[in-house]
Amino acid sequence: MHENWVKVHDAEPTLAKIIVGMLKEHDINAIILNQQDSLYHNFGGAEVYVERDDAVKAKTLIEKFNS
């Protein structure tokens, strides 16, 4: 992972996709790093990453989304 990307959230994969979509609606480039086990889908989760410059705004939006 490039050093300009920072993790802003951990979630199960479906929720991570929703969060990434919400961030992109706010012009924040976001990606998912899927940590889910390929054999046992109930182990692991997904991490949401954004560019370092957008991290504070992304975390604020995620907090509002989750409340």
C-alpha positions in Angstrom: 0.0 0.0 0.0 1.4 3.4 -0.9 2.4 5.5 2.1 0.0 8.3 1.1 -3.0 6.1 2.0 -4.3 5.8 5.5 -6.8 3.4 7.1 -9.9 5.2 8.3 -12.3 2.4 9.1 -12.7 -1.3 9.7 -16.0 -3.0 8.7 -17.5 -6.1 7.3 -17.1 -6.1 3.5 -20.7 -5.1 2.6 -20.7 -2.1 5.0 -17.2 -1.1 3.7 -18.6 -0.9 0.2 -21.4 1.3 1.4 -19.0 3.6 3.2 -16.7 3.8 0.2 -19.7 4.8 -1.9 -20.6 7.5 0.6 -17.1 8.9 0.7 -16.9 9.0 -3.1 -20.2 11.0 -3.2 -18.2 13.6 -1.1 -15.3 13.6 -3.6 -13.1 11.5 -1.4 -11.1 8.8 -3.2 -11.4 5.6 -1.1 -10.5 2.0 -1.5 -11.2 -1.3 0.3 -8.5 -3.7 1.4 -10.4 -7.0 1.9 -9.0 -9.0 4.7 -11.7 -11.6 4.6 -10.5 -15.2 4.5 -11.2 -16.7 1.0 -12.1 -20.1 2.4 -14.0 -19.1 5.5 -16.0 -16.0 4.7 -16.9 -15.4 8.3 -13.3 -14.6 9.3 -11.7 -11.2 8.7 -13.2 -8.0 7.4 -12.4 -5.1 5.2 -10.4 -1.9 5.8 -11.3 1.4 4.2 -8.4 3.6 3.1 -8.3 7.2 1.9 -5.6 9.5 0.8 -3.8 11.1 3.7 -5.1 14.6 2.9 -8.8 13.4 3.1 -8.4 11.4 6.3 -9.9 13.9 8.8 -12.9 14.7 6.5 -13.5 11.0 5.8 -13.4 10.0 9.5 -15.9 12.8 10.3 -18.3 11.6 7.5 -18.0 8.0 8.7 -18.8 9.1 12.3 -21.9 10.9 11.1 -22.9 7.9 8.9 -22.6 5.5 11.8 -24.6 7.6 14.3 
